[in-house]
Amino acid sequence: MDTSDRLLVADAPAREPRPERAARSRTERAALVDWPFDPSVAMLQPTDHTRRVMPSDIEELVERADEEGRRAVRTSALFPGSADSALRFGFTPIDELVLMRRPLEHAAIAALPTASGRTRRLTQRQLNEAARLDVAAFGPLWGHDQSTLSSTRSATASARARGITTGRRLIGFAISGRTGRSGYLQRLAIDPAHRRRGLARLLATDAMRWMARSHCVDVWVNTSVNNTAALHLYESLGFEQRSERLIVAEFDLAAIRGSK
């Protein structure tokens, strides 16, 4: 896969197809899982971001979600080709993400200024606390649950999950990964009460130094076009915006049923 075509924020693993559906399943390019904290919404996510999700894939998965009684289908972040398939079917965009890249030179990364503090390994037992923090940071619509955070950690060939605590309370965490010679800042969340203290910079530079030690040549991240604080942080760390935009879109099944 070309590095410009990678989704950097990993989603939940694909749910096993129901036995009665498996025989006539036409697509392996996308799957349905529950949206975090809201099982009435199905998340349509690509299973391989090197392959475009086709209109026939969208049609099959929306039909399956309708049969399951879902009220809506919401996509994970889609690159332009897959997004076009969803929009042509009738999905409505609800968020747009900026894709950013930074080359990794070991000396330059080591010299990045960072706030004082220490990160610690984020354990599997802390994921429930991390999920609560994630919802506080991103809100109930975009917050990750324990399952999606866990799957994020296993979405790349190797991963690094670090947290910052005060006392025994988790106030920030980052999940990053490496596949091949590219690194990914997959999730970074700071407790709203502890923002503007350099904690996000500390976690991001910690992740990039790990990637540089692991011989990565570049690092990728995406964030909402409306997340100005994150955009300023990543730009200050040397990231540059790419021309690609990722789209999250939704299809309102309940409204379609009501119009019949």
Residue pairs with C-beta under 8 A, 6 or more apart in sequence:
1 48
1 49
1 50
2 50
3 101
3 182
3 218
3 220
4 99
4 242
4 244
5 49
5 50
5 79
6 49
6 182
6 184
6 220
7 46
7 49
7 76
7 77
7 79
7 222
7 246
8 99
8 184
8 185
8 186
8 220
8 221
8 222
9 77
9 152
9 186
9 187
9 222
10 148
10 151
10 152
10 155
10 156
10 177
10 186
11 33
11 43
11 45
11 76
11 148
11 151
11 152
12 33
12 34
12 36
12 43
12 45
12 147
12 148
12 151
13 33
13 151
13 154
14 31
14 32
14 33
14 45
14 47
15 31
15 32
15 33
15 34
17 25
21 64
25 60
26 56
26 57
26 60
27 53
27 54
27 56
27 57
27 60
27 61
28 47
28 48
29 46
29 47
29 48
29 51
29 52
29 53
29 54
29 57
30 44
30 45
30 46
30 47
30 53
30 57
30 58
30 61
30 82
31 44
31 45
31 47
31 61
32 42
32 43
32 44
32 61
32 64
32 65
32 68
32 73
33 42
33 43
33 45
34 41
34 42
34 43
35 41
35 42
35 43
35 74
36 143
36 144
36 145
36 147
36 148
37 135
37 140
37 143
37 145
40 70
40 71
40 72
41 70
41 71
41 72
41 73
41 74
42 61
42 65
42 68
42 70
42 72
42 73
42 74
43 73
43 74
43 75
43 76
44 53
44 58
44 61
44 62
44 65
44 73
44 74
44 75
44 76
44 86
45 75
45 76
46 53
46 76
46 78
46 82
49 79
52 81
52 82
52 85
53 78
53 81
53 82
53 85
53 86
54 85
55 85
55 88
55 89
57 85
58 85
58 86
58 89
58 91
59 89
61 73
62 73
62 89
62 251
62 253
65 73
65 253
66 253
66 256
66 257
70 253
71 252
71 253
71 254
72 250
72 251
72 252
72 253
72 254
73 91
73 250
73 251
73 253
74 94
74 248
74 249
74 250
74 251
75 82
75 83
75 86
75 91
75 247
75 248
75 249
75 250
76 248
77 95
77 97
77 222
77 246
77 247
77 248
78 86
78 246
78 247
78 248
78 249
79 244
79 246
80 244
80 245
80 247
83 93
83 246
83 247
83 249
86 247
86 249
86 251
87 93
87 247
87 249
89 251
90 251
91 249
91 250
91 251
92 249
92 250
92 251
92 252
93 247
93 248
93 249
94 248
94 249
94 250
95 142
95 224
95 247
95 248
96 224
96 225
96 245
96 246
96 247
96 248
97 222
97 223
97 224
97 225
97 245
97 246
97 247
97 248
98 222
98 223
98 224
98 225
98 231
98 241
98 242
98 245
99 220
99 222
99 241
99 242
99 244
99 245
99 246
100 220
100 221
100 222
100 223
100 234
100 235
100 239
100 240
100 241
100 242
101 218
101 219
101 220
101 239
101 240
101 242
102 208
102 218
102 219
102 234
102 237
102 238
102 239
102 240
103 217
103 218
104 183
104 208
104 211
104 212
104 216
104 217
104 218
104 219
105 212
106 212
106 213
108 238
109 205
109 208
109 209
109 211
109 212
110 209
110 212
112 205
112 208
112 237
114 198
114 201
114 202
114 205
114 206
115 197
115 198
115 199
115 201
115 202
116 198
117 164
117 198
117 199
117 202
118 164
119 162
119 163
119 164
119 174
119 202
119 203
119 206
120 162
120 163
120 164
120 165
121 161
121 162
121 163
122 130
122 161
122 162
122 163
122 170
122 173
122 175
124 150
126 163
126 170
126 173
127 146
127 149
127 150
128 146
129 170
130 146
130 149
130 163
130 170
130 173
130 189
131 143
131 144
131 145
131 146
131 149
133 170
133 171
133 172
133 173
133 189
133 191
134 143
134 144
134 149
134 187
134 189
135 143
135 144
136 143
136 189
136 191
136 192
137 143
137 189
137 190
137 191
137 192
138 144
138 189
144 152
144 187
149 175
149 187
152 159
152 175
152 177
152 186
152 187
153 159
153 161
153 175
153 177
155 177
155 186
156 177
156 178
156 179
156 184
156 186
157 177
157 178
157 179
157 180
158 177
158 178
158 179
158 214
159 175
159 176
159 177
159 178
160 175
160 176
160 177
160 178
160 207
160 210
161 173
161 174
161 175
161 176
162 173
162 174
162 203
162 206
162 207
163 170
163 172
163 173
163 174
164 170
164 171
164 172
164 173
164 199
164 202
164 203
165 171
166 194
170 191
171 190
171 191
171 193
171 194
171 199
172 188
172 189
172 190
172 191
172 194
172 199
172 200
172 203
173 187
173 188
173 189
173 203
174 185
174 187
174 188
174 189
174 203
174 204
174 206
174 207
175 186
175 187
175 188
176 183
176 184
176 185
176 186
176 207
176 210
176 211
177 183
177 184
177 186
178 184
178 211
178 214
178 216
181 215
181 216
181 217
181 218
182 216
182 217
182 218
182 219
182 220
183 207
183 208
183 210
183 211
183 214
183 216
183 218
183 219
183 220
184 219
184 220
184 221
185 204
185 207
185 208
185 219
185 220
185 221
188 200
188 203
188 204
188 230
190 199
190 200
195 229
200 230
200 233
201 233
201 236
201 237
204 233
204 234
204 237
205 237
207 219
208 219
208 237
211 219
219 239
221 234
221 239
222 246
223 230
223 231
223 234
224 230
225 245
